[in-house]
Amino acid sequence: MTGTGEGSGAARRRGRPQKLPVDSTPITELGVGVDQRVAWLLSTNRLLGPDPELARRDGFLKVLKERGVQVDNTRVSRWESGLQPVPGRVVATYEQVLGLPEGALVSVASGLRRAFGSGPPPRETALREDETVTPGSFEGMLDAAERGDAGGALWLRLAEQLHRFDRVFLRKEEWTRLCGRLVEELGVAVGPAYVRRYEAAATMLRHNAAQRPMLRAIGGFVVHPDAQVVAPVLNLLTELPDAPAGDLVLRLLGSDDGNLRRAAASVAAYKIARGHLKADALAQLESAVVGALRRHDPLDGRLDFFDLAVHLPDSSWERVSGGLRTRRAFGMVTQARTTSELVPHTQTVAIVAELAATAQAQTPTQHSREPDPMLRRLLREALLHVHKARRHHAALVIAASPYAPAVAEQCLRLTAHPNDLLSARAWTVLMRVGHGDRHDKVVRRIHSEERPTIRTRALLNMGMARSALDPADAATLADSVAGQQRPAERHAMLFALGMQGAPEVKELADHDADDVRRAAAWWLERGPAIHDSDVERVG
């Protein structure tokens, strides 16, 4: 797609298809592969959906044929068992037929393949078979994105269209507006809104014409001196194996800002696992790990560095382990390097099994209930896998399945567990799967949580909730911000207020305390949270 001309409404013409190298090195063995996870996502949405006709294989095939998709029972069986990779167009067709929001399954499946599989073919997209994109309609998508009127599904479509062609000529200021808008939205998007925009941004990063303005937008966002949200945007650097991306991660790893250091450690762990960082980076990584693991912070607050320690080469770990003060830290990392889990399996197997069984029992179905081993595996990974990428994507798969409401209920129950790590992990998974209609329960749990480190995770949930923040809660948080001595909890309070767009943020922007004033000003400029609309549907 190429284009010249004046203004954002000028015609952009298509060029010849491109073939760009895509980094596709697997991180670790999944045990159960990517195809099986995508298959589970499709089959559970069909079998546990509200339409009993579609839950029957023959009824589903009938609807597919009515839409012009000519497949037989054997092909669908192979798709839903993971014996055959499911093309992006087929995933999009499942969304249409099942009446799911556009991109709900496509974005999650694409993320799995990008992060753990060999990746989709460069030209394989999720565009629908009957979809035609005219110059005028593309102009409409581009203009909507630049204005800030694009939902996550439109961002996905736009990125796919851009990626289909090797030449896209836009003026520099157009690229700057487009990429800047996407990155800014990514920083405050929540749930499916974030997942769709992240996949759109990852697609654009693979395009020769879009990569440089995307990198400028990412860099400008994360190095802002008052940035209150970093990780959602910085994670995009995992998509690039080149030296400049690695250099930026290493620079941020040495930052005085704790949030930046933690986010950079997580990205560095991913890059080490994929071989993106050279051997000369190891000394800095080792120093960062020793500094973090020697502190007496709770494990949940050091998970990003823990992840990095687990993915260091053996020779680096030998040097790091010699600098640790306690055998406890040494034993935990050694165990995790062997098992890939944060805690020994025997200590939590019963808890995870009960969570999975209860969530399955609480999820309506048209069929007889049988134990779902994939649900149990995904829950265990989302809660306890040592690698952040594995935890993140396992939670996203659950969130896109019909089990999400019941899993949210069980995670909310687990937040009260006396084990701090399990409680904190439950709050984090709850952020991924969403609160659904249990907002009042979540707020009551937040109010009852007295552990300071766990309360921080609870407040993040409050900020990411769809439901508006109660005025009394907003006033209480605003009054408590300046007097809060723990930086992490103060940051979480401002996050909750900023993501909810509370009026108190404007008042805090005039606060006497410099750090509070600057943080509030950042939120005024970028908040509140973005939630994609549930009515954004295909078909």
C-alpha positions as CSV (number, residue, x, y, z in Angstrom):
1,M,0.0,0.0,0.0
2,T,1.6,3.2,-1.1
3,G,0.4,6.7,-1.0
4,T,1.3,10.3,-1.5
5,G,-0.8,13.4,-1.3
6,E,-1.9,16.0,1.1
7,G,-3.6,15.5,4.4
8,S,-4.9,12.5,6.2
9,G,-7.7,12.1,3.6
10,A,-5.3,11.7,0.7
11,A,-5.4,8.5,-1.3
12,R,-2.9,5.8,-0.3
13,R,-2.3,3.2,-3.0
14,R,-1.5,-0.4,-2.6
15,G,1.9,-1.8,-3.5
16,R,3.2,-5.4,-3.8
17,P,3.0,-7.8,-0.9
18,Q,5.9,-7.8,1.4
19,K,7.9,-10.7,3.0
20,L,9.5,-9.6,6.2
21,P,11.5,-11.8,8.6
22,V,9.5,-12.5,11.8
23,D,11.3,-13.6,15.0
24,S,9.7,-16.9,15.7
25,T,12.1,-18.7,18.1
26,P,10.1,-20.6,20.7
27,I,10.7,-19.5,24.3
28,T,10.3,-22.8,26.1
29,E,8.4,-26.1,25.5
30,L,4.7,-25.6,26.3
31,G,4.0,-29.2,27.1
32,V,0.7,-28.8,25.4
33,G,1.4,-26.9,22.2
34,V,0.0,-23.7,20.8
35,D,-2.3,-25.5,18.4
36,Q,-3.9,-27.4,21.2
37,R,-4.5,-24.2,23.2
38,V,-6.1,-22.4,20.2
39,A,-8.2,-25.5,19.6
40,W,-9.3,-25.5,23.2
41,L,-10.3,-21.9,22.9
42,L,-12.4,-22.5,19.8
43,S,-14.1,-25.7,21.1
44,T,-14.9,-24.3,24.5
45,N,-16.5,-21.2,23.0
46,R,-18.6,-23.4,20.8
47,L,-19.5,-26.1,23.2
48,L,-20.1,-23.9,26.2
49,G,-21.8,-21.1,24.3
50,P,-25.4,-20.1,24.8
51,D,-26.7,-21.6,21.5
52,P,-27.4,-25.4,21.9
53,E,-27.6,-25.7,18.1
54,L,-24.1,-24.5,17.6
55,A,-22.8,-26.8,20.4
56,R,-23.8,-29.7,18.2
57,R,-21.2,-30.4,15.5
58,D,-23.8,-30.9,12.7
59,G,-25.6,-27.6,13.7
60,F,-22.3,-25.8,13.6
61,L,-21.4,-27.2,10.2
62,K,-24.8,-26.1,8.8
63,V,-24.2,-22.5,9.9
64,L,-20.7,-22.6,8.4
65,K,-22.0,-23.8,5.1
66,E,-24.7,-21.1,5.1
67,R,-21.9,-18.6,5.4
68,G,-20.0,-20.1,2.5
69,V,-17.4,-22.0,4.5
70,Q,-17.3,-25.5,3.0
71,V,-15.8,-27.8,5.5
72,D,-16.6,-31.3,6.7
73,N,-16.9,-32.9,10.1
74,T,-13.3,-34.3,9.9
75,R,-11.8,-30.9,9.3
76,V,-13.6,-29.3,12.2
77,S,-12.6,-32.2,14.4
78,R,-9.0,-31.7,13.5
79,W,-9.2,-28.0,14.2
80,E,-10.8,-28.5,17.6
81,S,-8.5,-31.2,18.7
82,G,-5.3,-29.3,17.8
83,L,-4.2,-31.9,15.1
84,Q,-4.2,-29.2,12.5
85,P,-3.3,-25.5,12.8
86,V,-6.3,-23.2,12.6
87,P,-5.8,-20.4,10.1
88,G,-6.6,-16.8,11.2
89,R,-9.5,-16.6,8.8
90,V,-11.1,-19.6,10.5
91,V,-10.6,-18.2,14.0
92,A,-12.4,-15.0,12.7
93,T,-15.2,-17.2,11.3
94,Y,-15.7,-18.8,14.7
95,E,-16.1,-15.2,16.1
96,Q,-18.7,-14.4,13.5
97,V,-20.7,-17.6,13.9
98,L,-20.6,-17.6,17.7
99,G,-21.5,-13.9,17.9
100,L,-18.4,-12.9,19.8
101,P,-16.8,-9.5,19.7
102,E,-14.5,-8.9,16.7
103,G,-11.0,-9.8,17.6
104,A,-11.9,-11.6,20.8
105,L,-10.4,-14.9,19.7
106,V,-8.2,-13.7,16.9
107,S,-6.1,-11.5,19.1
108,V,-5.5,-14.2,21.7
109,A,-4.7,-16.9,19.2
110,S,-2.3,-14.5,17.4
111,G,-0.6,-13.7,20.6
112,L,0.0,-17.3,21.4
113,R,1.5,-18.0,18.0
114,R,3.6,-14.9,18.1
115,A,4.9,-15.5,21.6
116,F,5.4,-19.3,21.7
117,G,4.9,-20.8,18.3
118,S,6.4,-20.4,14.9
119,G,4.1,-17.5,14.2
120,P,1.6,-17.2,11.4
121,P,2.8,-17.0,7.8
122,P,3.7,-13.3,7.0
123,R,0.6,-13.0,4.7
124,E,-1.8,-15.0,6.9
125,T,-4.3,-12.6,8.4
126,A,-7.7,-12.8,10.1
127,L,-9.6,-10.8,7.6
128,R,-12.9,-12.3,6.7
129,E,-13.5,-14.0,3.4
130,D,-16.2,-11.6,2.3
131,E,-14.4,-8.5,3.5
132,T,-13.3,-6.0,0.8
133,V,-11.3,-3.0,1.8
134,T,-11.6,-0.1,-0.6
135,P,-9.3,2.9,-0.6
136,G,-12.2,4.9,0.9
137,S,-12.8,2.4,3.7
138,F,-9.1,2.3,4.5
139,E,-9.1,6.0,4.6
140,G,-12.0,5.9,7.1
141,M,-10.1,3.5,9.3
142,L,-6.9,5.6,9.2
143,D,-8.8,8.8,10.0
144,A,-10.7,7.2,12.8
145,A,-7.5,5.9,14.4
146,E,-5.8,9.3,14.1
147,R,-8.8,11.0,15.7
148,G,-8.9,8.5,18.6
149,D,-12.2,7.0,17.5
150,A,-10.9,3.5,16.8
151,G,-11.8,0.5,18.9
152,G,-9.5,-2.4,19.3
153,A,-11.1,-4.3,16.4
154,L,-10.6,-1.4,14.1
155,W,-6.9,-1.1,15.1
156,L,-6.5,-4.9,14.4
157,R,-8.1,-4.5,10.9
158,L,-6.0,-1.4,10.1
159,A,-2.7,-3.1,11.2
160,E,-3.5,-6.2,9.1
161,Q,-4.2,-4.0,6.1
162,L,-0.9,-2.1,6.5
163,H,1.0,-5.4,6.9
164,R,-0.3,-6.9,3.7
165,F,1.8,-4.5,1.6
166,D,5.5,-3.8,1.7
167,R,5.3,-0.1,0.8
168,V,3.0,2.3,2.7
169,F,3.8,5.9,2.0
170,L,2.4,8.3,4.6
171,R,3.9,11.6,5.5
172,K,6.1,11.6,8.6
173,E,3.6,13.5,10.6
174,E,0.9,11.0,9.7
175,W,3.0,8.1,10.9
176,T,3.8,10.0,14.0
177,R,0.2,10.6,14.8
178,L,-0.9,7.1,14.0
179,C,1.8,5.3,16.0
180,G,1.7,7.8,18.8
181,R,-2.0,7.4,19.2
182,L,-1.8,3.6,19.3
183,V,1.0,3.6,21.9
184,E,-0.8,6.2,24.1
185,E,-4.0,4.1,24.0
186,L,-2.1,0.9,24.7
187,G,-0.8,2.5,27.9
188,V,-4.2,2.8,29.5
189,A,-6.2,0.1,27.7
190,V,-7.7,-2.7,29.8
191,G,-8.7,-6.3,29.1
192,P,-9.7,-7.1,25.4
193,A,-9.1,-3.4,24.6
194,Y,-5.4,-3.9,25.5
195,V,-5.0,-7.3,23.9
196,R,-6.4,-6.1,20.5
197,R,-4.2,-3.0,20.5
198,Y,-1.1,-4.9,21.6
199,E,-1.5,-7.3,18.6
200,A,-2.1,-4.4,16.3
201,A,1.1,-2.7,17.6
202,A,3.1,-5.9,17.3
203,T,1.9,-6.3,13.7
204,M,2.9,-2.7,12.9
205,L,6.3,-3.2,14.5
206,R,7.0,-5.9,11.9
207,H,6.4,-3.5,9.0
208,N,9.4,-1.7,7.5
209,A,7.6,1.6,7.1
210,A,5.9,1.6,10.6
211,Q,8.7,0.2,12.7
212,R,10.7,3.4,13.2
213,P,7.8,5.7,14.1
214,M,6.5,2.9,16.4
215,L,9.9,2.8,18.2
216,R,9.9,6.5,18.6
217,A,6.5,6.4,20.1
218,I,7.4,3.6,22.5
219,G,10.6,5.3,23.5
220,G,8.9,8.6,24.1
221,F,6.2,7.0,26.3
222,V,8.4,4.9,28.5
223,V,11.2,7.4,29.2
224,H,8.8,10.2,30.2
225,P,10.1,11.3,33.6
226,D,6.6,11.1,35.2
227,A,5.3,8.0,33.4
228,Q,3.0,6.1,35.8
229,V,2.4,3.1,33.5
230,V,5.3,1.5,31.7
231,A,5.1,-2.3,31.3
232,P,2.1,-2.5,28.9
233,V,4.1,-0.4,26.4
234,L,7.6,-1.5,27.1
235,N,6.6,-5.2,26.5
236,L,6.5,-4.3,22.8
237,L,10.3,-4.4,22.8
238,T,10.1,-8.2,23.2
239,E,8.9,-8.3,19.6
240,L,12.2,-6.9,18.2
241,P,15.4,-9.0,18.3
242,D,17.7,-6.2,17.1
243,A,20.4,-4.4,19.2
244,P,18.7,-1.0,19.6
245,A,15.7,-2.6,21.3
246,G,18.0,-4.5,23.6
247,D,20.1,-1.5,24.4
248,L,17.0,0.5,25.5
249,V,16.0,-2.4,27.8
250,L,19.4,-2.5,29.4
251,R,19.4,1.3,29.8
252,L,16.1,1.2,31.6
253,L,17.2,-1.7,33.8
254,G,19.7,0.7,35.3
255,S,17.0,3.4,36.0
256,D,16.5,4.9,39.4
257,D,12.7,4.3,38.9
258,G,11.6,1.0,40.5
259,N,8.7,0.6,38.1
260,L,11.0,1.0,35.1
261,R,13.5,-1.4,36.5
262,R,10.9,-4.1,37.1
263,A,9.3,-3.7,33.6
264,A,12.8,-3.8,32.0
265,A,13.7,-6.9,34.0
266,S,10.6,-8.7,32.6
267,V,11.4,-7.7,29.0
268,A,15.0,-8.7,29.5
269,A,13.9,-12.2,30.8
270,Y,11.9,-12.6,27.6
271,K,14.8,-11.5,25.4
272,I,17.3,-13.7,27.1
273,A,15.0,-16.7,26.6
274,R,14.7,-15.9,22.9
275,G,18.4,-15.1,22.4
276,H,18.0,-11.4,21.7
277,L,20.7,-10.2,24.1
278,K,24.4,-10.7,23.5
279,A,26.8,-12.1,26.0
280,D,28.2,-8.7,26.8
281,A,24.9,-7.9,28.5
282,L,25.2,-10.6,31.0
283,A,27.2,-8.7,33.6
284,Q,24.6,-6.0,33.9
285,L,21.8,-8.6,34.1
286,E,23.6,-10.5,36.8
287,S,24.2,-7.3,38.8
288,A,20.5,-6.4,38.6
289,V,19.4,-9.9,39.7
290,V,21.8,-9.9,42.7
291,G,20.6,-6.5,43.8
292,A,16.9,-7.5,43.6
293,L,17.1,-10.9,45.1
294,R,19.3,-9.8,48.1
295,R,16.5,-7.4,49.2
296,H,13.9,-8.7,51.6
297,D,10.9,-7.6,49.5
298,P,8.0,-10.0,49.2
299,L,8.5,-12.5,46.3
300,D,5.6,-11.1,44.4
301,G,7.3,-7.7,44.2
302,R,10.4,-9.3,42.8
303,L,8.9,-11.7,40.3
304,D,10.3,-9.9,37.2
305,F,13.8,-10.3,38.6
306,F,13.0,-13.8,39.6
307,D,12.0,-14.5,36.0
308,L,15.2,-13.0,34.8
309,A,17.3,-15.1,37.2
310,V,15.6,-18.3,36.0
311,H,16.4,-17.5,32.4
312,L,20.1,-16.6,32.9
313,P,22.6,-19.1,31.4
314,D,24.0,-21.6,33.8
315,S,27.4,-19.8,34.0
316,S,25.6,-16.6,34.9
317,W,23.5,-18.2,37.5
318,E,26.6,-19.7,39.2
319,R,28.1,-16.2,39.5
320,V,24.8,-14.7,40.7
321,S,24.1,-17.5,43.3
322,G,27.5,-16.8,44.9
323,G,26.4,-13.2,45.6
324,L,23.2,-14.1,47.4
325,R,23.0,-13.6,51.1
326,T,20.4,-16.3,51.9
327,R,20.0,-19.9,51.0
328,R,16.2,-19.3,50.7
329,A,16.7,-17.1,47.6
330,F,19.2,-19.6,46.2
331,G,16.8,-22.6,46.8
332,M,13.8,-20.8,45.3
333,V,15.5,-19.9,42.1
334,T,17.2,-23.3,41.8
335,Q,13.9,-25.0,42.2
336,A,12.2,-22.7,39.7
337,R,15.0,-23.2,37.1
338,T,14.2,-27.0,37.3
339,T,10.4,-26.9,37.5
340,S,9.5,-23.5,35.9
341,E,7.1,-23.0,38.8
342,L,7.2,-20.4,41.6
343,V,6.4,-22.9,44.3
344,P,6.7,-26.7,44.4
345,H,3.9,-28.5,42.6
346,T,3.0,-30.5,45.7
347,Q,2.2,-27.4,47.8
348,T,-0.4,-26.1,45.4
349,V,-1.8,-29.0,43.3
350,A,-4.9,-29.4,45.5
351,I,-5.6,-25.7,45.5
352,V,-5.4,-25.4,41.7
353,A,-7.4,-28.6,41.2
354,E,-10.2,-27.3,43.4
355,L,-10.2,-23.9,41.6
356,A,-10.5,-25.6,38.2
357,A,-13.2,-28.1,39.3
358,T,-15.3,-25.4,40.9
359,A,-15.0,-23.0,38.0
360,Q,-16.0,-25.8,35.6
361,A,-19.0,-26.7,37.8
362,Q,-20.2,-23.1,37.8
363,T,-20.0,-22.7,34.0
364,P,-23.2,-23.6,32.2
365,T,-22.9,-26.3,29.5
366,Q,-25.1,-28.1,27.0
367,H,-23.2,-31.4,27.6
368,S,-22.3,-33.7,30.4
369,R,-19.4,-32.5,32.5
370,E,-16.1,-34.2,32.3
371,P,-12.9,-32.8,34.0
372,D,-11.2,-30.3,31.8
373,P,-7.4,-30.8,32.1
374,M,-6.6,-27.8,29.9
375,L,-8.5,-25.5,32.2
376,R,-6.5,-26.9,35.1
377,R,-3.2,-26.5,33.3
378,L,-4.0,-22.9,32.2
379,L,-5.0,-21.9,35.7
380,R,-1.8,-23.3,37.1
381,E,0.3,-21.5,34.6
382,A,-1.6,-18.2,35.1
383,L,-1.1,-18.3,38.8
384,L,2.3,-20.0,39.3
385,H,4.5,-20.3,36.2
386,V,7.8,-18.6,36.7
387,H,7.9,-16.9,33.2
388,K,5.7,-13.8,33.0
389,A,4.9,-14.4,29.4
390,R,3.5,-17.8,30.2
391,R,1.4,-16.5,33.1
392,H,0.1,-13.6,31.0
393,H,-1.0,-15.6,27.9
394,A,-2.5,-18.4,30.0
395,A,-4.7,-15.9,31.7
396,L,-5.7,-14.3,28.4
397,V,-6.8,-17.7,27.0
398,I,-9.0,-18.2,30.1
399,A,-10.3,-14.7,29.8
400,A,-11.4,-15.3,26.2
401,S,-13.2,-18.6,27.2
402,P,-16.7,-19.1,28.7
403,Y,-14.9,-20.1,31.9
404,A,-13.9,-16.5,32.6
405,P,-16.8,-15.5,34.9
406,A,-16.4,-18.5,37.1
407,V,-12.6,-18.2,37.2
408,A,-13.0,-14.6,38.2
409,E,-15.2,-15.7,41.1
410,Q,-12.7,-18.3,42.2
411,C,-9.8,-15.9,41.9
412,L,-11.6,-13.4,44.0
413,R,-12.1,-16.1,46.7
414,L,-8.4,-16.9,46.5
415,T,-7.4,-13.3,47.1
416,A,-8.2,-13.9,50.8
417,H,-5.7,-16.8,51.1
418,P,-3.3,-16.3,53.9
419,N,-0.3,-17.1,51.7
420,D,0.7,-13.7,50.3
421,L,2.1,-15.0,47.0
422,L,-1.1,-16.9,46.2
423,S,-3.2,-13.9,47.2
424,A,-1.2,-11.5,45.1
425,R,-1.2,-13.9,42.1
426,A,-5.0,-14.3,42.3
427,W,-5.4,-10.5,42.2
428,T,-3.2,-10.4,39.1
429,V,-5.1,-13.1,37.3
430,L,-8.4,-11.3,38.2
431,M,-7.0,-8.2,36.4
432,R,-6.7,-10.3,33.2
433,V,-10.0,-12.2,33.3
434,G,-12.0,-9.2,34.4
435,H,-14.5,-8.6,37.2
436,G,-17.7,-9.1,35.2
437,D,-20.7,-8.3,37.3
438,R,-19.0,-8.8,40.7
439,H,-17.7,-5.3,41.1
440,D,-19.2,-4.8,44.5
441,K,-17.6,-8.0,45.8
442,V,-14.2,-6.8,44.5
443,V,-14.6,-3.5,46.2
444,R,-15.5,-5.2,49.5
445,R,-12.5,-7.4,49.3
446,I,-10.2,-4.4,48.6
447,H,-11.6,-2.6,51.7
448,S,-11.1,-5.7,53.8
449,E,-7.5,-6.3,52.7
450,E,-5.1,-5.2,55.4
451,R,-1.8,-6.6,54.0
452,P,0.0,-3.6,52.5
453,T,1.7,-5.5,49.7
454,I,-1.5,-7.3,48.7
455,R,-3.5,-4.1,48.9
456,T,-1.3,-2.6,46.2
457,R,-2.5,-5.4,43.7
458,A,-6.1,-4.9,44.9
459,L,-6.0,-1.1,44.1
460,L,-4.7,-1.9,40.6
461,N,-7.9,-4.0,40.2
462,M,-9.9,-1.0,41.3
463,G,-8.4,1.1,38.7
464,M,-9.0,-1.4,35.9
465,A,-12.6,-2.0,36.7
466,R,-15.3,-1.1,34.2
467,S,-17.6,0.2,36.9
468,A,-17.1,3.8,38.1
469,L,-15.2,4.4,41.3
470,D,-17.4,5.3,44.2
471,P,-17.1,9.0,45.1
472,A,-16.5,8.2,48.7
473,D,-13.7,5.7,47.8
474,A,-12.1,8.3,45.4
475,A,-12.1,11.0,48.1
476,T,-10.6,8.6,50.6
477,L,-7.8,7.6,48.2
478,A,-7.1,11.2,47.3
479,D,-6.8,12.1,51.0
480,S,-4.5,9.2,51.7
481,V,-2.1,9.7,48.7
482,A,0.3,12.3,50.2
483,G,0.5,10.6,53.6
484,Q,1.2,7.2,52.2
485,Q,4.8,6.3,53.0
486,R,5.0,3.2,50.8
487,P,5.8,4.3,47.2
488,A,4.2,1.2,45.7
489,E,0.9,1.8,47.5
490,R,0.9,5.5,46.7
491,H,1.5,4.6,43.0
492,A,-1.4,2.2,43.1
493,M,-3.7,4.8,44.7
494,L,-2.9,7.3,41.9
495,F,-3.3,4.5,39.4
496,A,-6.8,3.7,40.7
497,L,-7.8,7.4,40.6
498,G,-6.2,8.1,37.2
499,M,-7.6,5.0,35.4
500,Q,-11.0,5.8,36.7
501,G,-10.8,9.4,35.7
502,A,-11.7,10.6,39.2
503,P,-12.2,14.4,39.6
504,E,-9.8,14.3,42.5
505,V,-6.9,13.8,40.0
506,K,-7.3,17.4,38.9
507,E,-7.1,18.6,42.5
508,L,-4.0,16.4,43.1
509,A,-2.3,18.1,40.1
510,D,-2.1,21.2,42.3
511,H,-0.8,19.3,45.3
512,D,2.1,20.6,47.4
513,A,4.1,17.4,47.1
514,D,6.1,17.5,43.8
515,D,5.8,13.7,43.1
516,V,2.1,13.7,43.6
517,R,1.6,16.8,41.5
518,R,3.6,15.4,38.6
519,A,2.0,12.0,38.7
520,A,-1.5,13.5,38.7
521,A,-0.6,15.8,35.8
522,W,0.5,12.7,33.8
523,W,-2.8,11.0,34.5
524,L,-4.7,14.1,33.5
525,E,-2.9,14.1,30.2
526,R,-3.5,10.3,29.4
527,G,-6.3,8.8,31.5
528,P,-8.8,7.4,32.0
529,A,-8.8,3.7,31.1
530,I,-10.0,2.5,27.7
531,H,-12.5,-0.4,27.7
532,D,-13.7,-1.6,24.3
533,S,-17.4,-1.7,23.9
534,D,-19.2,-5.1,24.2
535,V,-21.4,-4.2,21.2
536,E,-18.4,-4.3,18.9
537,R,-19.4,-7.5,17.1
538,V,-19.0,-9.2,13.8
539,G,-21.6,-10.8,11.5
